[in-house]
Amino acid sequence: MLQKQKKHLLYLAVAGGVFLCWLVFLRYSSISISEGPSEYDKGLPWHQVHDQVVLSDRLQTKQTMLMEPVRTDVLTVTPWLAPIVWEGTFDPQVIDEAFRSYNLTIATTVFAVGKYISFIHDFIETAEKHFMVGLNVQYYVFTDLPSHVPINMTLGVGRRLNVVKVPKFDRWQEISLRRMELIQTAIEEYIHQRANYIFCLDVDMIFHGRVGPEALGKLVAAIHPWFYWVPRNEYPYERRTISKAYIPQDHGDFYYQANIFGGAVEDVHRLTKTCREHLEMDKSAGVEAVWQEESHLNWYLLKNKPTKLLSPEYVWDDLKRPGAKEIKQVRFSSIIKNKTEVRENP
């Protein structure tokens, strides 16, 4: 009798584990599962993202080559089953052909305020070579110097440069603090009508290699290149309890960099709205998070797990010496600059 009871309990434990894994998959899979409009989304007609990519027989055969583990030197999936994109974990041809028929539009926001306007030409020029090539891209350049934006640059088919005038800020930190608010407003006023996905990028960066539809997902974040090998307790989270960005010492998944984040327009709207509200609460309490909007971004992504992570290949820092053996391809990187010179009001 005791043996039967033990066997019965074992079956229940196995069944419970399978059911729990299934629930985790449903919650955090990059497949879009409609949960109905949230309090953040009411009244905005979102362009839907595709919850299933259909491959031809030829592409299915080609894709099977990636079914075996191709990278054992790095983490390629999170504990909540979100993929981490590295070189070798996807087939560019399969990805490109699979997404080509969907006629997707990618909104891309970038802030070129003050002396940072000097970076916009190289940003756009390299983006046209490497960023979402073959897809429709709407660039939105937020700047206080609209006349300095090189609007005569040659862009690919289906790609357009839009200039959004913003005020000049007194401190460079204010640009960081206001970014979430301005992106949220832009989504509500016009981006939600024009795009399926949105990526929010920093202007003082350039593209070196492919950043294509393999990066698309409902909520996408990039792992910071300076912190992907360090212990969690060394992440530069906001540790003061007075801030809405507070993360306790024993919490956290990855440290995400704010140089690039994105996803479905609906999901990024929810992210930017929440972060804006928390930034305003901090301001009213007389506190500024240690890394401004990046601290609030990390808090949000701890509570709302990203459905896809981009490896440090997608957000490299040129100050970090090349040669890390796990970095097979630097795709997008922060350029070396004198920050004192470009930050007009330090």
C-alpha positions as CSV (number, residue, x, y, z in Angstrom):
1,M,0.0,0.0,0.0
2,L,2.8,2.4,0.9
3,Q,4.6,1.6,-2.4
4,K,1.4,2.5,-4.3
5,Q,1.0,5.7,-2.4
6,K,4.6,6.7,-3.2
7,K,4.0,5.9,-6.9
8,H,0.8,7.9,-7.0
9,L,2.5,10.9,-5.4
10,L,5.3,10.6,-8.0
11,Y,2.8,10.6,-10.8
12,L,1.1,13.7,-9.3
13,A,4.5,15.5,-9.0
14,V,5.4,14.7,-12.6
15,A,2.0,15.8,-13.9
16,G,2.2,19.0,-11.8
17,G,5.7,19.8,-13.1
18,V,4.5,19.3,-16.7
19,F,1.5,21.5,-16.1
20,L,3.7,24.2,-14.5
21,C,6.1,24.2,-17.4
22,W,3.2,24.5,-19.8
23,L,1.9,27.6,-17.9
24,V,5.4,29.1,-17.9
25,F,5.7,28.5,-21.7
26,L,2.3,30.2,-22.3
27,R,3.3,33.2,-20.2
28,Y,6.7,33.9,-21.5
29,S,6.9,32.4,-25.0
30,S,7.7,34.8,-27.8
31,I,4.5,33.7,-29.5
32,S,1.8,36.3,-29.2
33,I,-1.1,35.3,-27.0
34,S,-3.9,37.8,-26.9
35,E,-5.0,38.7,-23.4
36,G,-7.4,41.5,-24.4
37,P,-6.8,45.2,-24.0
38,S,-5.1,46.4,-20.8
39,E,-5.8,49.6,-18.9
40,Y,-2.8,51.1,-20.9
41,D,-4.2,50.2,-24.3
42,K,-7.8,51.1,-24.4
43,G,-8.9,53.2,-27.3
44,L,-5.8,52.6,-29.5
45,P,-6.2,50.4,-32.5
46,W,-2.9,48.4,-32.6
47,H,-1.4,46.9,-35.7
48,Q,-1.3,43.2,-34.9
49,V,2.0,41.3,-34.8
50,H,2.0,37.8,-36.3
51,D,1.9,35.0,-33.7
52,Q,3.0,32.3,-36.0
53,V,5.7,32.3,-38.7
54,V,4.9,29.9,-41.6
55,L,7.9,28.2,-43.2
56,S,7.9,26.5,-46.6
57,D,9.0,22.9,-46.9
58,R,12.4,24.0,-48.1
59,L,12.9,26.4,-45.2
60,Q,11.6,23.8,-42.8
61,T,14.3,21.4,-44.0
62,K,16.9,24.2,-43.7
63,Q,15.7,25.1,-40.2
64,T,16.1,21.6,-38.9
65,M,19.9,22.1,-39.1
66,L,19.5,24.4,-36.1
67,M,17.5,22.0,-34.0
68,E,20.7,20.7,-32.4
69,P,22.5,22.9,-29.9
70,V,24.8,25.2,-31.9
71,R,26.2,27.3,-29.0
72,T,27.4,25.7,-25.8
73,D,29.6,28.5,-24.7
74,V,26.8,31.0,-23.9
75,L,23.3,31.0,-22.4
76,T,20.8,30.8,-25.3
77,V,17.6,30.6,-23.4
78,T,16.4,32.3,-20.2
79,P,14.9,30.4,-17.2
80,W,11.5,31.6,-18.4
81,L,12.1,30.1,-21.8
82,A,12.8,33.3,-23.8
83,P,15.4,32.9,-26.5
84,I,18.7,34.8,-26.3
85,V,19.9,35.7,-29.8
86,W,23.5,35.1,-30.6
87,E,25.4,34.5,-33.8
88,G,24.8,30.9,-34.8
89,T,21.4,30.5,-33.1
90,F,19.4,31.4,-36.2
91,D,19.6,31.1,-40.0
92,P,19.4,34.5,-41.6
93,Q,17.9,33.1,-44.8
94,V,15.2,31.3,-43.0
95,I,14.4,34.3,-40.9
96,D,14.3,36.8,-43.8
97,E,12.2,34.6,-46.1
98,A,9.8,33.8,-43.4
99,F,9.1,37.5,-42.5
100,R,9.3,38.9,-46.0
101,S,5.6,38.2,-46.9
102,Y,4.2,40.0,-43.8
103,N,4.9,43.6,-45.0
104,L,5.9,44.6,-41.5
105,T,6.7,48.2,-40.5
106,I,9.3,48.9,-37.8
107,A,9.1,52.3,-36.1
108,T,12.6,53.4,-34.9
109,T,13.0,56.2,-32.4
110,V,16.3,58.0,-31.8
111,F,17.1,61.1,-29.8
112,A,19.6,63.6,-31.3
113,V,19.4,66.5,-28.9
114,G,22.1,69.2,-28.6
115,K,25.6,68.1,-29.8
116,Y,24.3,64.6,-30.2
117,I,22.9,65.7,-33.5
118,S,26.5,65.1,-34.9
119,F,25.9,61.3,-34.7
120,I,22.7,61.1,-36.7
121,H,24.3,60.9,-40.2
122,D,26.4,57.8,-39.4
123,F,23.6,56.2,-37.4
124,I,21.2,56.4,-40.4
125,E,23.9,55.6,-42.9
126,T,24.9,52.3,-41.1
127,A,21.2,51.5,-40.3
128,E,20.4,51.5,-44.0
129,K,23.1,48.9,-44.5
130,H,22.3,46.6,-41.6
131,F,19.0,47.4,-39.7
132,M,15.9,45.5,-40.7
133,V,17.0,45.4,-44.4
134,G,14.1,44.5,-46.6
135,L,11.4,45.6,-44.1
136,N,9.6,49.0,-43.9
137,V,11.3,51.3,-41.4
138,Q,10.0,54.6,-40.2
139,Y,12.8,56.5,-38.5
140,Y,11.6,59.1,-35.9
141,V,14.4,61.5,-35.0
142,F,13.6,63.6,-31.9
143,T,15.7,66.7,-31.9
144,D,15.9,70.4,-30.9
145,L,17.8,71.1,-34.2
146,P,15.5,69.9,-37.0
147,S,17.5,71.9,-39.6
148,H,20.6,69.8,-38.8
149,V,19.0,66.5,-39.7
150,P,20.3,65.2,-43.1
151,I,16.8,64.7,-44.6
152,N,18.3,64.3,-48.1
153,M,20.0,60.9,-47.3
154,T,19.2,58.1,-49.7
155,L,16.9,55.5,-48.0
156,G,15.8,52.1,-49.2
157,V,12.4,51.3,-50.5
158,G,9.7,51.5,-47.8
159,R,11.9,53.5,-45.4
160,R,11.3,57.0,-44.3
161,L,12.9,59.6,-42.1
162,N,10.6,61.7,-39.8
163,V,11.8,64.6,-37.7
164,V,10.1,65.3,-34.4
165,K,11.0,68.7,-32.8
166,V,11.5,68.6,-29.0
167,P,12.7,71.3,-26.6
168,K,16.3,71.7,-25.6
169,F,16.9,70.4,-22.2
170,D,18.9,72.0,-19.4
171,R,20.8,68.8,-18.5
172,W,21.8,65.7,-20.4
173,Q,20.1,63.6,-17.7
174,E,16.8,65.3,-18.6
175,I,16.9,63.8,-22.1
176,S,17.1,60.4,-20.5
177,L,14.4,61.2,-18.0
178,R,12.0,62.6,-20.7
179,R,12.6,59.9,-23.3
180,M,9.9,57.5,-22.0
181,E,7.3,60.2,-21.9
182,L,8.1,61.4,-25.5
183,I,8.1,57.8,-26.9
184,Q,4.8,57.1,-25.2
185,T,3.2,60.3,-26.6
186,A,4.5,59.5,-30.1
187,I,3.0,56.0,-29.9
188,E,-0.3,57.3,-28.9
189,E,-0.5,60.1,-31.4
190,Y,0.8,58.5,-34.6
191,I,3.1,55.5,-34.3
192,H,0.3,53.0,-33.3
193,Q,-1.3,53.7,-36.7
194,R,1.8,53.2,-38.8
195,A,3.9,50.3,-37.3
196,N,3.8,46.7,-36.1
197,Y,6.9,46.9,-34.0
198,I,9.1,49.6,-32.5
199,F,12.7,49.8,-31.5
200,C,14.1,52.6,-29.3
201,L,17.7,53.2,-30.0
202,D,20.5,55.5,-28.9
203,V,22.0,57.8,-31.6
204,D,25.6,57.7,-30.5
205,M,25.9,54.2,-31.9
206,I,26.5,52.6,-35.3
207,F,25.6,49.3,-37.0
208,H,28.4,47.0,-38.0
209,G,26.4,43.9,-38.9
210,R,23.0,42.5,-39.4
211,V,20.2,43.4,-37.0
212,G,17.2,41.8,-38.7
213,P,13.8,40.2,-38.0
214,E,15.5,37.7,-35.7
215,A,15.4,40.5,-33.2
216,L,11.6,40.9,-33.4
217,G,9.4,39.9,-30.5
218,K,6.6,41.1,-28.3
219,L,9.0,42.6,-25.7
220,V,12.7,42.7,-26.5
221,A,15.6,43.7,-24.3
222,A,19.4,43.7,-24.8
223,I,21.9,42.3,-22.2
224,H,24.4,44.9,-21.1
225,P,27.9,44.1,-22.5
226,W,29.7,45.1,-19.3
227,F,27.6,42.9,-17.0
228,Y,26.7,39.7,-18.7
229,W,29.4,37.7,-16.9
230,V,29.3,39.4,-13.4
231,P,27.3,38.1,-10.4
232,R,23.8,39.5,-10.0
233,N,24.7,41.3,-6.8
234,E,27.1,43.5,-8.8
235,Y,24.4,44.8,-11.3
236,P,24.0,48.6,-11.0
237,Y,20.3,48.5,-10.2
238,E,18.7,51.2,-8.2
239,R,19.1,50.0,-4.6
240,R,17.4,52.9,-2.7
241,T,13.9,52.0,-1.5
242,I,12.7,55.5,-2.0
243,S,12.9,55.1,-5.8
244,K,10.2,53.4,-7.9
245,A,13.1,51.7,-9.7
246,Y,14.2,49.9,-6.5
247,I,15.3,46.3,-6.9
248,P,16.4,44.4,-3.8
249,Q,19.9,43.0,-3.6
250,D,18.9,39.4,-4.0
251,H,16.6,40.0,-7.0
252,G,17.2,40.4,-10.7
253,D,17.6,38.4,-13.9
254,F,20.0,40.3,-16.3
255,Y,21.1,43.9,-16.4
256,Y,19.6,45.4,-19.6
257,Q,21.0,48.4,-21.4
258,A,18.6,51.2,-22.5
259,N,20.6,51.7,-25.8
260,I,18.2,49.3,-27.5
261,F,14.8,48.0,-26.5
262,G,11.6,47.3,-28.4
263,G,8.9,45.0,-29.4
264,A,5.3,45.1,-30.5
265,V,4.0,48.7,-30.4
266,E,1.3,47.8,-27.8
267,D,3.9,46.2,-25.5
268,V,6.4,49.1,-25.7
269,H,3.6,51.5,-25.1
270,R,2.8,49.7,-21.9
271,L,6.5,49.8,-20.9
272,T,7.0,53.5,-21.7
273,K,3.8,54.6,-19.9
274,T,4.7,52.7,-16.8
275,C,8.3,54.0,-16.7
276,R,7.1,57.5,-17.3
277,E,4.7,57.3,-14.4
278,H,7.4,55.9,-12.1
279,L,9.9,58.6,-13.3
280,E,7.3,61.3,-12.4
281,M,6.7,59.7,-9.0
282,D,10.4,59.8,-8.3
283,K,10.6,63.4,-9.4
284,S,7.8,64.4,-7.1
285,A,9.6,62.6,-4.2
286,G,12.8,64.5,-5.1
287,V,14.7,61.4,-6.2
288,E,16.4,60.5,-9.5
289,A,17.3,56.9,-10.1
290,V,20.9,56.1,-10.4
291,W,20.8,55.5,-14.2
292,Q,17.7,57.5,-15.0
293,E,15.3,55.7,-17.4
294,E,17.6,52.6,-17.6
295,S,17.0,51.9,-13.9
296,H,13.3,52.1,-14.5
297,L,13.6,49.9,-17.6
298,N,15.3,47.2,-15.6
299,W,12.6,47.4,-12.9
300,Y,9.9,47.0,-15.5
301,L,11.7,44.1,-17.2
302,L,12.1,42.3,-13.9
303,K,8.4,42.4,-13.3
304,N,7.4,41.9,-17.0
305,K,9.8,39.4,-18.5
306,P,11.0,40.1,-22.0
307,T,9.9,37.5,-24.6
308,K,13.2,37.8,-26.4
309,L,16.7,38.9,-25.3
310,L,19.4,40.2,-27.6
311,S,23.0,39.2,-26.7
312,P,25.7,41.8,-26.2
313,E,26.4,41.4,-29.9
314,Y,23.5,43.8,-30.4
315,V,24.6,46.5,-27.9
316,W,28.4,46.3,-27.8
317,D,30.5,49.1,-26.3
318,D,33.6,50.1,-28.4
319,L,35.4,50.9,-25.1
320,K,35.2,47.2,-24.2
321,R,38.1,45.5,-25.9
322,P,37.3,43.3,-28.8
323,G,38.4,39.7,-28.7
324,A,35.9,38.2,-26.3
325,K,35.7,34.7,-27.8
326,E,31.9,34.4,-27.3
327,I,31.3,37.6,-29.4
328,K,31.3,36.2,-33.0
329,Q,29.8,39.3,-34.6
330,V,29.5,42.9,-33.2
331,R,26.3,44.2,-34.7
332,F,25.5,47.5,-33.0
333,S,27.9,49.4,-30.7
334,S,28.3,52.6,-28.8
335,I,31.1,54.6,-30.4
336,I,34.0,56.0,-28.4
337,K,33.5,59.7,-27.7
338,N,34.4,62.5,-25.2
339,K,31.2,62.6,-23.2
340,T,32.1,65.9,-21.6
341,E,32.2,67.5,-25.0
342,V,28.8,66.2,-26.2
343,R,27.0,66.6,-22.9
344,E,26.5,70.4,-22.9
345,N,25.2,70.7,-19.3
346,P,26.8,67.9,-17.3
